[in-house]
Amino acid sequence: MKLEPVIGLEIHIQLATASKMFCACANVETEAPANSAVCPVCLGHPGVLPAPNQQAFNFAIRFAQSLNFEVPKLTKFDRKHYAYPDLPKGYQISQADLPLGKNGHLLIDVAGGTHRVQFERIHLEEDSAKNVHAPDGKILVDFNRAGTPLLELVTTPSLPSPEIAKALLIELQKIARHLGISNADMEAGHLRCDANISLRPSPEFFSQAPIQPNAQGFFPKTEVKNLNSFRSVERALKYEIQRQTKLWQTKQPPVSDSTRGWDERRGETTPQREKETSADYRYFAEPDIPFVALSDKYLQTNQTDLIELPREKAKRFKTQYQLSANDAKLLTTDLHLANWFEAVISELQKWLTSRQGQIAEMAEEDWTKANQKLVKHAAGWITTKLFGILKAEQLETRDLKITAEDFAEFLTMLYEHQMNSTVAQVVLKEMVKTGMDPHRILTEKDLRQLSDPKDIVGLVDQVLAENQEIVADIQAGKRTKAQYLIGQVMKLSKGKADPDIIKELLSNKLNLLI
């Protein structure tokens, strides 16, 4: 029997507002001292009244519009009841029947093409507190997180694979960061996800199923929790597909919905408490917050504030700058990086324009080619060398100290052969660490490239004299050994000699084309 997965995600995004959802307490990071950002409202004291956060609404509406949700003119808050130590009021202020948006969709690029993700709803709610397990076995509660604004998105059960589920989360992170509403870091808890997964037979095998589907054509699902990274989401879903496939193969498929937790260390899911239903939560309208009317003017203002989203920006980069799809995707990972890249290109084009004025006889098409070469040069150095240094130094692109002007100067110095690739990597690493401009680094560290043959010919003569056997091999036809001689000259010059000049001098000395 052929089985196919049916996956749906419940996604929470912690909004980066200045204050909490229903009180004036600061919205602090997890590093803040425990219970240092609390008040009677977020501690659930009797007699206090919640006051909705305008900035949270602005962020939520902006995100909903970017995902093509239908945003109603009227919305409201509801109380969602359940008993747990991290819920001081005994209920959570959330949204039930009148959410902030319904029927959204998003196109994401995946291997083999494009996939359209459908969303059922998006709504605002407050976060719970955080339970902390102490070494002595006690469970402590930090209420700093209680009342933090959360956005919850629910997809339809239509994601066909773990890979697409992971790709969706990565794209949502990019959008949240581009809009400036959240850092959406899964490891820090800014972006959280529960995954629902079930299997069902392909249509031609439905009649052979040992149990019957529900009215919507779905079989009992498993909700998977404790997913704290993109990788864990993909791994957990793949594990569940294998586990549930074995149950179907033994004619014992799941007969009821269940909840399981992902164990990253063991690479498996384990049973947890049974999941509550909507009836268990006893929803009713929040009596202390009136219905919220969203005017056309307010919605249009937020729509105007929308910026170019990552996918559209990547498509533009690919077309406008003639980049590969992969480079365009990497350079639009976050808004800061994308803006910085475009600023670098702008600085490079200023330099190129000034050079065109100096050499008026150069044809227009040659300038176009030079421009394209510089742009690809910039993209290549950013996505390989610069990203590699940032990773080694455990830095994010937002930590970058290098100005667009300095990086453009760095690239033009390479383009004009003022330094070679080896020296350039040393300079770039120093630029990342200090933020200094490349010209100053070259001068202070005495790294400027040797481009005058008079400064290099003595080094070439020394290498030839010390490697007579290799010279004989080269003259006998083994010309690949010339690379060794070039390397030795580079070593003597401490990486500063221009490789092209070295090749030219060796060719002249040996009367061979190298």
Sequence and secondary structure as in RCSB ss.txt:
>XXXX:A:sequence
MKLEPVIGLEIHIQLATASKMFCACANVETEAPANSAVCPVCLGHPGVLPAPNQQAFNFAIRFAQSLNFEVPKLT
KFDRKHYAYPDLPKGYQISQADLPLGKNGHLLIDVAGGTHRVQFERIHLEEDSAKNVHAPDGKILVDFNRAGTPL
LELVTTPSLPSPEIAKALLIELQKIARHLGISNADMEAGHLRCDANISLRPSPEFFSQAPIQPNAQGFFPKTEVK
NLNSFRSVERALKYEIQRQTKLWQTKQPPVSDSTRGWDERRGETTPQREKETSADYRYFAEPDIPFVALSDKYLQ
TNQTDLIELPREKAKRFKTQYQLSANDAKLLTTDLHLANWFEAVISELQKWLTSRQGQIAEMAEEDWTKANQKLV
KHAAGWITTKLFGILKAEQLETRDLKITAEDFAEFLTMLYEHQMNSTVAQVVLKEMVKTGMDPHRILTEKDLRQL
SDPKDIVGLVDQVLAENQEIVADIQAGKRTKAQYLIGQVMKLSKGKADPDIIKELLSNKLNLLI
>XXXX:A:secstr
  EEEEEEEEEEEE   SB SSSSSB   TTS TT S  TTTTT TT      HHHHHHHHHHHHHTT B  SEE
  EEEE   TT TTSEEEE SSS SEEEEEEEEEETTEEEEEEEEEEEEEE   EEEE TTS EEEETTSTT EE
EEEEE S B  HHHHHHHHHHHHHHHHHHTS    TTTTSEEEEEEEEEEE GGGGGG SS   TTS    EEEE
EE SHHHHHHHHHHHHHHHHHHHHTT    S EEEEEETTTTEEEE      HHHHT EE TTS  EE  HHHHH
HHHHH    HHHHHHHHHHHS   HHHHHHHTSSHHHHHHHHHHHHHHHHHHHHHHHH TTS HHHHHHHHHHHH
HHHHHIIIIIIHHHHHHTT  GGG    HHHHHHHHHHHHTTSS HHHHHHHHHHHHHH   HHHHHHHTT   B
  HHHHHHHHHHHHHH HHHHHHHHTT GGGHHHHHHHHHHHTTT B HHHHHHHHHHHHTS  
